[in-house]
Amino acid sequence: MSTDGPIIVFDGVCVLCNGWVRFLLRHDREARFRFAAMQTDAGRALLARHGLDPDDPSSFLLIDNGTAWTDTDAIARVLATLGSPWTIAATLLRVMPRGMRDRAYRFVARHRYRLFGRHAACALPPENAAARFIG
């Protein structure tokens, strides 16, 4: 599996997570990010390689240049690359104490299916973005 460029590992059956991926496909105009659903072999391998349990994934994972970021640090890094107004959102996120923002993130992550719903299977990527998905 090639790891060129930043990769986002996301929950492919989570409605919220799929919304995040669709948001990034719209706003990542330079198509920097690639995506791996955590239900795929590639996604599971990336989670395991970076110390996250593929069978109990409660963390957002961004891998860029061999470095892994999770939770709100990962979200802030992604937002910072999208240009204004998203760089402002990233800055505001980073100003909050990490412990507080990560606790809020983990609460949402633990309850994401109940709060936002769950698909029966991983959604298929849009045809025009299929090359950005690894699996």
N, C-alpha and C positions, 0 to 999 in steps of 0.2 A: 504494500500500500504506500503510495507516495504521500509524503507529508509536506510538500511544497506549499507555502502560503498558510495563512491562519485557518484553522479548522474549529468549527463549533460543534460540539456533541450535544444533542438535544433529545428530549423524550418524544419520539415519533408518534405516540398515541395521545399525548397531552394536548388539549385544545389550546391552552395558553401558550405552550411551547411552539406549536405550529403557527400560532399568530405572530410570535416573535420572529420566527424564520421568515414568514411572509413580509413582515415589516422590514427585515434586513434585505430581503430580495428587492424591495422597492427603493430603499434608501442607500444601499451600498452601490452607488452608481459606478464605481470602479471594479465591481465584482471581485473584491479582495477575498471575501470569506467563502469557504467551502463548508459543507454540512455533512454530518454523519448522525443518523438516528441511533440512539443507544440500544435499540433492539437489533441492530445489524451486527454482523461479525466485526466489521471495522469499528463501529462505535463501542462495542463491548471491549475490544482489544485496547482502544485508546483510553477508556475509563480505567481498565486494569493497569495499564502501563503507567498511569499517573496517580495510582493509589486510591482510586474510587471503586466501590463495589458495583460491578455491572448488574447485580441482581437486586440492589437496593439503591438506585441512583437518585439522590436527593440534591444533587449539585449540578449547576451549569458549568460546563467545561469549555475553556478556550485554550487552544494550543497554538502558539505562535513562535517561530524560530526556536523550537525545542523547549520552550518554557510553557508551563501550564498555569492558568489562572482559573479560579473558581469563584462562584457566588457573585457578590456585588463587585469585586475587583474585576472579574471577567466582564461583567455587564458594562462597567465604566470604561474599560479599555475599548470595547466594541463601539460604544456610543461616541467616544472621543475621535474615532476615525471617520465618522459620518459627516462631519462638517456642522455648521451652525443650523439649527439651534441645538443639535444633539451634543455638541461639545460643551455647551453651557449645562445641559442636564448631567453630563459626566462629571463636570466640576462640582456641581451641587451635591451629587452623590458622594464624591470623594471627601467633601467637607464634613459630612456626617461621620460620627465615630463608627469605625468598622464593626465593632461588636454590636452596636445597635442596628445598623443596616443589615448585617448578616443574620441576626436573629429574626428580623422581619422577613428577610428572604427565605430563610429555612422554614418559617411558619407557612408561608405561601407554598413553598415547594412540597412540604409534607401534606398539605391539604389541597393541592392543585386539582386533583380529579373531582373532589367534592365541590370545590368552588367554581371551576371552569368547565368541567366535563372531560370526557375521554372518548376517543375514537375506538372503534372495534379493531382497527388495524392501522398501521402507519399510513399516513396520507402519501399519495404519489406526488413527486415534485412537479411543478409546472413544466411543461414541455420545453419552454424557452430557457429553463434554468437547470435542466436535468444533469448537465455536465458538472455542475457545482456540488452535486451530492455524491458522496462516496459510500460504499456499503458492501 
